Amino acid sequence: MNSTLTIEDYLLDQLDFLEEVVLIRGIDDKAQPVLAVVPDQEMDWDAWWEKVSDLPHMHHPIVRAFDEIPHTATMKVQRLQLEKELKEQTN
């Protein structure tokens, strides 16, 4: 799996506790996962690490509420906005 969209879809299909998975460019240009967990469920870190163990290297995920991930009116993730927010938080 080389495409970030393919990886996102794979993780959403495999991990039913996730509501959203977004891979953006991290501060060092490595993949930075941003996750939203389904309401009333908890992040299952063991399942997460098991599923990503054979995938390309990623940073430790950032977990946010679904409504804290910027979306367009058609519910597409605003990746550039998310990257900008991440960079602002680390400065």
C-alpha positions in Angstrom: 0.0 0.0 0.0 1.6 3.2 -1.2 -1.2 5.6 -1.4 -2.2 7.5 1.8 -5.9 7.2 0.7 -5.5 3.4 0.4 -4.0 3.2 3.9 -6.7 5.4 5.3 -9.4 3.2 3.8 -7.7 0.0 5.0 -7.4 1.3 8.5 -11.1 2.4 8.6 -12.2 -0.9 7.2 -10.1 -2.9 9.8 -10.6 -0.8 12.9 -14.3 -0.3 13.6 -13.7 2.0 16.5 -12.3 4.7 14.2 -14.6 7.3 12.7 -11.9 9.1 10.6 -8.3 8.4 9.6 -6.3 11.1 7.9 -2.7 10.8 6.9 -1.0 14.2 6.5 2.5 15.4 6.1 4.1 15.7 9.6 6.6 18.3 10.7 9.5 16.2 9.2 7.5 15.2 6.1 6.7 11.7 7.5 3.2 10.5 7.7 1.2 11.9 10.6 -2.0 10.1 11.3 -4.9 12.1 12.7 -7.7 9.9 14.1 -11.2 10.4 15.3 -12.7 7.7 17.5 -16.4 6.7 17.1 -18.4 8.4 19.9 -18.8 6.2 23.0 -15.9 4.0 22.0 -12.3 4.0 23.1 -9.0 4.0 21.1 -7.7 0.5 21.0 -4.0 1.1 20.8 -3.1 -2.6 20.6 -5.3 -3.1 17.5 -3.9 0.1 16.0 -0.3 -0.9 16.4 -1.0 -4.4 15.1 -2.6 -3.0 11.9 0.1 -0.4 11.2 3.1 -2.7 12.0 3.5 -3.7 8.3 2.7 -0.3 6.9 5.2 2.5 6.1 6.6 4.4 9.1 4.1 6.8 10.7 4.3 9.1 13.7 2.3 8.4 16.8 -1.3 9.3 16.0 -3.0 12.5 17.1 -6.5 11.7 18.3 -9.1 14.4 17.9 -12.9 14.7 18.0 -14.4 14.3 14.5 -15.6 17.9 14.5 -12.1 19.1 15.3 -10.9 17.8 11.9 -11.6 20.4 9.3 -13.9 19.3 6.5 -15.4 21.0 3.4 -19.1 21.3 2.9 -19.0 18.0 1.1 -17.2 16.3 4.1 -13.8 16.1 2.4 -11.0 16.5 4.9 -9.1 19.8 4.5 -5.7 18.3 4.6 -3.7 21.5 4.1 -5.6 23.2 6.9 -4.9 20.3 9.1 -1.2 20.4 8.3 -1.2 24.1 9.0 -2.9 23.6 12.4 -0.3 21.0 13.3 2.6 23.2 12.4 1.2 26.1 14.4 0.8 23.8 17.4 4.4 22.7 17.3 5.8 26.2 16.9 
